[in-house]
């Protein structure tokens, strides 16, 4: 399959062109699956790439409007194609913006405090910790250009009080994830995700509510497939 071929998601209900860069897979499916069919209001996919998470969210929640927030121009172009080809032009918009920069957010038409739900699958690795691919777009998707706390701060600026935030990340980054949301979210829940029942968790789903005072909780662990595989 070439980089320009379309990939099917949700049993063929969604078809996405993803280009040569990062290709969304199981992590995107897991994150989007947290969206309730009853979800309404504005849902934002932060670091959307070609739009996999946000477009799957649009499928799951037919009453919601969705914004795809992405800094890379080529990915934004693909996301716009995917929005149009899947028939979501009336409910899904693409915002080319640097989420950590308030001026960039505003210039892209984003309004702080407007989202009912924010979803994000941020770059998983800090610079210097992994070998970086020479493909600039793939590297941007995997290696963080800013600390996770800054990414989360920008994402949460877009979230309304009482709105929900959901992030998928590596399980070994749990401490960094908790530090990034400390003082910004309440009712934080951590769901460990395992590829095998006899192995440590490989991913976590972190959920929280802006402005909540509820305590931290640990959700039951869940067995998943290999997140390195594209569905």
N, C-alpha and C positions, 0 to 999 in steps of 0.2 A: 504494500500500500504506500503510495507516495504521500508527501507532506500536505498535498493539496486535496487529497481524497476526503470525503465526508465520513465521519464516524457516527455510528448510531448509539443513542442512549435511550433509556427507559423503554426497552423493548420496541425500539423503532419509532416511538412517538416524537423523537427529536433527532435531527440530523445536523451535525456541526462540522464545518470546515475549520481546521485548527492550524493549518500552515506548518512552517518548519520549526517553530519554537517549541515551548512546553506544550505537551498534550495532556489534557485533563483526563482523569481516570477515576479510580475507585474513591479517592479522597473527595473529589467533587460530588460524586453520587451520594456519599455518606453525609456530606454537609447539606446538600440540597434536600435530602430526605428528612431533615429536621423541620422542614416547613410544613405547617398544618394546612390541610385543604380549606380550613376556615379562615386562614390568614387574610387580612385585608390591609388597606393602606399601602404605604410605600415600603418596598423591600429593596435594600441596596446590597449588591455583590461587590465587595471591595477587593481590588486586584483581580478583576474579572477575566483577564485574558481574552479569549475568543467568546466568552459568555456562557460557558457550560453551567456553572452553578446557578446564575441568575435565570437562565432560560429554563432549566429544570424546575426552579422555584416557580416560574410562571406557569409551568404545566401543573405542578402540584396545587397551586393556589390561584384559581381562576378569578377571584375577586380582587387580587392584589395588582398594583402597578409595580414595575421593577426598573431599577436603575443599575446599569453595568458601569462600574467605575474602574478605569484602567489608564495607566500612564503611557503605555507604548502605542504609538500611532498605528503601526501595522496591525497590532492586535485589535485596536479599536475598529479598524476597517473591516477585519474579519468578523468582529462582533456585530457590526451593522449589517453585513451580509447575512449572518445567521439569524438575526432578528427578522429581517425581511423574508428570508427563504422559509422560515418556520411560521410565518403568518402572525408575528407578535408586534408589528409596527405600532399598533394602537395602545399597547400596554407596556412596552419595554423600550427604554431609551439608553443611549450610550453616552457616557461623560468622560472625555479625555482629560484626566486631571491627576495631579500628584496629591494623594489623600492627606499627606502630612502638611501641606501648604494651604493655609486658609484662602489666600488670594487665588490660587489655582483652582480650588474647589468652587469658589464663587464665580470665577470666569467660565467654568464649565457648566454653570447653571445649577449647581448643587446648593441647597439651603441647609445650614446647620440646624439641628434639632427637628428635622422634618420626617425622619424615617421611623416607621413602626418596628422594623426589624433590620438588623445589619448582619450579613453573613460574610465571613472572610476565611480564605485559605492562603495565609501569607507565605512569603518565601521562608523555607524551613531552616536555612543554614546561615550562620554568621560568616562574614568574610574571613578567610584564612583557615577555616575548619574543614573545608572540603576542597577537592580538586575542581576548579572551575572550567566548564566547557568554553571553547572559543566562540560558540554561538551566543551572541550578545543577548538575544531575546530569551533563549533558554536559561542563560545565566541569571538574568534579571528575575525570572520566575522562581529560581531555586535559592539564590543567594541574596540575602537582605541588603538593601542599600542603606537602610536606616535601622536603628535598634527597634526591636519588637514593641517596646513601650511607646515609641513615637508613632508607629503604624496604628497601634490600638487607640492612642489619643486622638489621632485624626479621624479614625473610623467612628469613635464614640461621639465626636463633635457633631456628627451628622444624625445621631440617634436622638429621638424625642425622649423626654423624661417618662419613665415607665415602659419604654421600648425594650425589646430583647436583642441581645447580642449573642451570636454563636460563632465559634472559631474551631477549626480542626488544626491540630498540630502534632508534632512528634511527642510521644509519651515522655521521652527523656528531657524534653523542654518544659515539663510541668512547672518547675519552680519559676522559670522566666515568664511563663504565661500568667501565673498567679500574681507575680510582681507587676506585670503590665496592666492588670485590671484592678489592682489594689486601690481602694479609695474611689474608684470610678464606677464599679458595679457592685450590686448586692445579690443575694440569692444565687451565688455562683455554684454551679453543679459541674462536676467532672465525671465524664463517662469514659472509662478505659476500654479500648478496643483491641482485641487480640486476634492474631492470625491463626493461632493454634491454642487449644485449651491448656496445654502444658507449658506454654511459653509466656514471657512477660508481655505486657501491652506494648503495641507499636505505635498507636495513635491515641489521642484523647479528643473528645468533643467537650469544649468548655462553653457553658451557657450561663448567662447572667442578665440581670435587669438593671437598667440605669435608674439610680435613685433608690433602689430597694435597700432595706436594712436587714434583710434575712441573712442567716448564717450560711457558711459554706457547707455543701453536702457532697458526698461521693455516691454516684449512681452505680447500680449493678454493672458489672463488666459485661461486654458483649463480644461474641465471636463473629469475626468478619472474614472475608477472603483476603487474599494478598493485595494490599493497596497499590503495589507496583504494577498490577495488571490493569489494562484498560478494559472496561466492560464491553 
